[in-house]
Amino acid sequence: MRRLAACLAAAVVLGLAAPSAALACNGWSEEDMQSQLMCITCRVPIDQSESAFAQHVRSFLHQKCVAGWTGSRVRDTLVDRFGEEILAAPPKHGFSLLAWLVPGAVLLVGIGIAATLALRWSRSRPGPPRSPPGGDPDAALAARIDADLAGFE
């Protein structure tokens, strides 16, 4: 009976601790934020970098997580301090929007060119061979075969 009560108490404590750990960062996680930020010294994501800058940013993220900052406030503070080069993905507004639109436009243009070339190629191919003016060669060949076979009977 004591074991059951101890297991139940442990489950309740773990159940209460898990949501509080998830809510500690006010809706964001340090690991997720680290994957969205780039080390400006070595040009790799913060979660993959071992530079002093990356260590500083990880410490900053932990402090702001404990302080209850929102993810957007943390991101905006880092962009204000280090510029947009700290973001792993370019922002989806202003001139940086081109970084999202140009690859899609290039892909669509490429598909259009490939479709046009395939259509032109398929229309330029010659059709089935036409019979010569002297008649159908298959009919003449069939008549010769019939005549040869009749000689064997």
C-alpha positions as CSV (number, residue, x, y, z in Angstrom):
1,M,0.0,0.0,0.0
2,R,2.9,2.4,0.8
3,R,4.5,1.7,-2.6
4,L,1.3,2.5,-4.4
5,A,1.0,5.8,-2.4
6,A,4.6,6.6,-3.1
7,C,4.2,5.9,-6.9
8,L,1.0,8.0,-7.0
9,A,2.7,10.9,-5.2
10,A,5.7,10.7,-7.6
11,A,3.4,10.7,-10.6
12,V,1.5,13.8,-9.3
13,V,4.8,15.7,-8.6
14,L,6.2,14.8,-12.0
15,G,2.8,15.7,-13.6
16,L,2.8,19.1,-12.0
17,A,6.5,19.8,-12.7
18,A,6.3,19.1,-16.5
19,P,3.8,21.8,-17.4
20,S,5.6,24.3,-15.2
21,A,8.8,23.6,-17.0
22,A,7.1,24.1,-20.4
23,L,5.4,27.4,-19.2
24,A,8.6,28.7,-17.6
25,C,9.6,30.4,-20.8
26,N,6.2,32.0,-21.4
27,G,5.3,29.8,-24.4
28,W,8.8,29.3,-26.0
29,S,11.7,27.0,-25.3
30,E,15.4,27.7,-25.1
31,E,16.2,24.9,-27.5
32,D,13.7,26.0,-30.1
33,M,15.0,29.6,-29.9
34,Q,18.6,28.5,-30.2
35,S,17.8,26.7,-33.5
36,Q,16.2,29.9,-34.8
37,L,19.3,32.0,-34.1
38,M,22.6,32.1,-35.9
39,C,26.1,32.7,-34.3
40,I,27.3,35.9,-36.0
41,T,30.9,34.8,-35.6
42,C,30.9,31.4,-37.1
43,R,27.7,31.5,-39.2
44,V,26.1,28.3,-37.7
45,P,22.9,28.0,-35.6
46,I,23.5,28.8,-31.9
47,D,22.5,25.3,-30.9
48,Q,25.4,23.9,-33.0
49,S,28.1,26.5,-32.1
50,E,30.6,26.4,-29.3
51,S,31.9,30.0,-29.8
52,A,32.0,32.5,-27.0
53,F,29.2,34.4,-28.7
54,A,27.0,31.3,-28.8
55,Q,27.6,30.7,-25.1
56,H,26.7,34.3,-24.3
57,V,23.4,34.1,-26.3
58,R,22.5,30.7,-24.6
59,S,23.1,32.4,-21.2
60,F,21.0,35.4,-22.3
61,L,18.2,33.0,-23.4
62,H,18.2,31.2,-20.1
63,Q,18.1,34.4,-18.1
64,K,15.2,35.8,-20.1
65,C,13.4,32.4,-20.0
66,V,13.6,32.5,-16.2
67,A,12.5,36.1,-16.2
68,G,9.4,35.2,-18.1
69,W,10.0,37.2,-21.3
70,T,8.0,36.3,-24.4
71,G,9.7,34.7,-27.4
72,S,9.1,37.7,-29.6
73,R,10.5,40.1,-27.0
74,V,13.7,38.0,-26.7
75,R,14.0,37.8,-30.5
76,D,13.4,41.5,-31.0
77,T,16.0,42.4,-28.3
78,L,18.6,40.2,-30.0
79,V,17.8,41.7,-33.4
80,D,18.1,45.2,-32.0
81,R,21.4,44.4,-30.4
82,F,23.1,42.3,-33.2
83,G,21.1,43.0,-36.3
84,E,19.0,40.7,-38.5
85,E,22.0,38.6,-39.3
86,I,21.4,36.8,-36.0
87,L,18.2,35.3,-37.4
88,A,18.5,31.9,-39.0
89,A,15.6,32.6,-41.4
90,P,15.2,36.1,-43.0
91,P,12.1,38.1,-41.8
92,K,9.0,37.7,-43.9
93,H,8.5,41.5,-44.5
94,G,10.1,44.3,-46.4
95,F,13.1,43.7,-48.7
96,S,13.8,40.4,-47.0
97,L,10.5,39.0,-48.3
98,L,12.3,38.5,-51.6
99,A,14.4,35.7,-50.0
100,W,11.1,33.8,-49.6
101,L,9.5,34.8,-52.9
102,V,12.3,34.5,-55.5
103,P,13.0,30.8,-55.1
104,G,9.3,30.0,-55.5
105,A,9.1,32.3,-58.6
106,V,12.2,30.7,-60.1
107,L,10.8,27.2,-59.6
108,L,7.5,28.2,-61.2
109,V,9.2,29.7,-64.2
110,G,11.4,26.6,-64.6
111,I,8.3,24.4,-64.5
112,G,6.7,26.6,-67.2
113,I,9.7,26.5,-69.4
114,A,10.0,22.7,-69.1
115,A,6.3,22.3,-69.9
116,T,6.6,24.5,-72.9
117,L,9.6,22.7,-74.3
118,A,8.0,19.3,-73.7
119,L,4.9,20.4,-75.6
120,R,6.9,21.8,-78.5
121,W,9.1,18.7,-78.7
122,S,6.0,16.4,-78.7
123,R,4.4,18.4,-81.5
124,S,7.5,18.5,-83.6
125,R,8.0,14.7,-83.7
126,P,7.0,13.1,-87.0
127,G,3.8,11.2,-87.1
128,P,3.4,7.6,-88.4
129,P,5.0,6.9,-91.8
130,R,2.8,7.6,-94.8
131,S,2.3,5.0,-97.5
132,P,4.1,5.6,-100.8
133,P,2.1,6.6,-103.8
134,G,2.3,3.1,-105.3
135,G,0.0,1.6,-102.7
136,D,0.2,0.1,-99.3
137,P,3.5,-1.7,-98.8
138,D,1.9,-4.0,-96.2
139,A,-0.7,-5.1,-98.7
140,A,1.9,-5.9,-101.3
141,L,4.0,-7.8,-98.8
142,A,0.9,-9.8,-97.7
143,A,0.1,-10.7,-101.3
144,R,3.7,-11.9,-101.9
145,I,3.5,-14.1,-98.8
146,D,0.2,-15.5,-99.8
147,A,1.5,-16.3,-103.2
148,D,4.6,-18.0,-101.8
149,L,2.5,-20.1,-99.3
150,A,0.2,-21.1,-102.1
151,G,3.2,-22.6,-104.0
152,F,3.8,-25.0,-101.1
153,E,0.4,-26.5,-101.1
